[in-house]
Amino acid sequence: MSPAVQTTTSTTSTTTTSAEVTSSPLPAHASPKSSSSAPIRPHPKPEYPTCKLRIKCHDLNHRGAEIFFSSNIVWRDLSAAVTIVLSTLYEPRSQSVIPPVRSVTLILGVMEGIAYTTGSELDDDHKELHFSLNYISELATKPTSRQRDEIQGVLVHEMVHCWQWNAYGTAPGGLIEGIADFVRLKAGLSPPHWKKERGETWDQGYQHTGYFLDWIETEYGDGSTRRVNEALMNKRYDEEAFWNSLFGKGVQELWSEYCKTLPDQDRDNAVTVEKEDQSPRDQLEKVLE
């Protein structure tokens, strides 16, 4: 059942819409029918906390707003972003280590840049995800499917910032952004221009660090980035102690090993990453099944 959505709009040239969406647990999946007379017990999906989701648009007449609302089913895609983030960064039913986020408000506004996330004026348990209508309008030349995937990719990246830990603000910014792009990568929402790069440092952030974390997942097991995030929960960041406690090696040694796995590169110092056959939209649909 779709969550109830309350929307108010005006017809002036500058319009504001505010939609309030309360997320609900994803539906349970029952076991196949059996000829046995024993009762069939449902097998619910893993349980994660829910929060109130809201959306505000500062200008419904903006070209970016037209693209956003025509390309996305808003309540579904916001709920999916939360589910993707929590299922990637946390074990099911691990509420004790998941930040107590009470609400996330998506604000579509006219601004420079792409997006950013912050705590609200009320308190830090209420998050605001600001997304640029100007940037969204630049997607007008892209195919509709690419528009959807880019919008959802940005939503997932920024939603990570609502739910991740940051070692009381002492974690490197590159690690924080890298975790966000790692989650976007694992969701199948990486854009075509992303490349694996050696770079100069491991904490350049975004996809550079995201691919590094993905390599760590391969070498040290699924859930390695989950461990990185949870280790940022209740202590200040100390680089040497942090990485050694998790993987028995310093981050510089890990980075060196990762760079050796990349083939010889051209003058752009980058390797193009081939996309999987399954489209991001197909993967998103699986999240909501």
Secondary structure as the mmCIF struct_conf table of DSSP 4:
data_model
#
loop_
_struct_conf.conf_type_id
_struct_conf.id
_struct_conf.beg_label_comp_id
_struct_conf.beg_label_asym_id
_struct_conf.beg_label_seq_id
_struct_conf.end_label_comp_id
_struct_conf.end_label_asym_id
_struct_conf.end_label_seq_id
HELX_LH_PP_P HELX_LH_PP_P1 SER A 2 ALA A 4
STRN STRN1 GLN A 6 GLN A 6
BEND BEND1 THR A 12 THR A 14
STRN STRN2 THR A 17 THR A 22
HELX_LH_PP_P HELX_LH_PP_P2 PRO A 25 ALA A 28
STRN STRN3 HIS A 29 ALA A 30
HELX_LH_PP_P HELX_LH_PP_P3 SER A 31 LYS A 33
BEND BEND2 SER A 35 ALA A 38
HELX_LH_PP_P HELX_LH_PP_P4 PRO A 39 ARG A 41
STRN STRN4 PRO A 42 HIS A 43
HELX_LH_PP_P HELX_LH_PP_P5 PRO A 44 GLU A 47
STRN STRN5 LYS A 52 CYS A 57
BEND BEND3 HIS A 58 HIS A 58
TURN_TY1_P TURN_TY1_P1 LEU A 60 ASN A 61
BEND BEND4 HIS A 62 HIS A 62
HELX_RH_AL_P HELX_RH_AL_P1 ARG A 63 SER A 71
HELX_RH_AL_P HELX_RH_AL_P2 VAL A 74 LEU A 89
BEND BEND5 TYR A 90 TYR A 90
TURN_TY1_P TURN_TY1_P2 PRO A 92 ARG A 93
HELX_RH_3T_P HELX_RH_3T_P1 GLN A 95 VAL A 97
BEND BEND6 ILE A 98 ILE A 98
STRN STRN6 SER A 103 GLY A 109
BEND BEND7 GLU A 112 ILE A 114
STRN STRN7 ALA A 115 GLY A 119
BEND BEND8 GLU A 121 LEU A 122
TURN_TY1_P TURN_TY1_P3 ASP A 124 ASP A 125
STRN STRN8 HIS A 126 SER A 132
HELX_RH_AL_P HELX_RH_AL_P3 LEU A 133 SER A 137
HELX_RH_3T_P HELX_RH_3T_P2 GLU A 138 THR A 141
BEND BEND9 LYS A 142 LYS A 142
HELX_RH_AL_P HELX_RH_AL_P4 THR A 144 TRP A 163
TURN_TY1_P TURN_TY1_P4 ALA A 167 THR A 170
BEND BEND10 ALA A 171 ALA A 171
HELX_RH_AL_P HELX_RH_AL_P5 GLY A 173 LYS A 186
TURN_TY1_P TURN_TY1_P5 ALA A 187 GLY A 188
TURN_TY1_P TURN_TY1_P6 PRO A 192 HIS A 193
STRN STRN9 LYS A 195 GLU A 197
BEND BEND11 GLU A 200 GLU A 200
TURN_TY1_P TURN_TY1_P7 TRP A 202 ASP A 203
HELX_RH_AL_P HELX_RH_AL_P6 TYR A 206 TYR A 220
TURN_TY1_P TURN_TY1_P8 ASP A 222 GLY A 223
HELX_RH_AL_P HELX_RH_AL_P7 SER A 224 ALA A 231
TURN_TY1_P TURN_TY1_P9 LEU A 232 LEU A 232
BEND BEND12 MET A 233 LYS A 235
HELX_RH_AL_P HELX_RH_AL_P8 GLU A 239 PHE A 247
BEND BEND13 GLY A 248 LYS A 249
HELX_RH_AL_P HELX_RH_AL_P9 VAL A 251 LYS A 260
TURN_TY1_P TURN_TY1_P10 THR A 261 THR A 261
BEND BEND14 LEU A 262 LEU A 262
HELX_LH_PP_P HELX_LH_PP_P6 PRO A 263 ASP A 264
TURN_TY1_P TURN_TY1_P11 ARG A 267 ASP A 268
STRN STRN10 ALA A 270 THR A 272
HELX_LH_PP_P HELX_LH_PP_P7 VAL A 273 GLU A 276
BEND BEND15 ASP A 277 GLN A 278
HELX_RH_AL_P HELX_RH_AL_P10 PRO A 280 VAL A 287
TURN_TY1_P TURN_TY1_P12 LEU A 288 LEU A 288
#
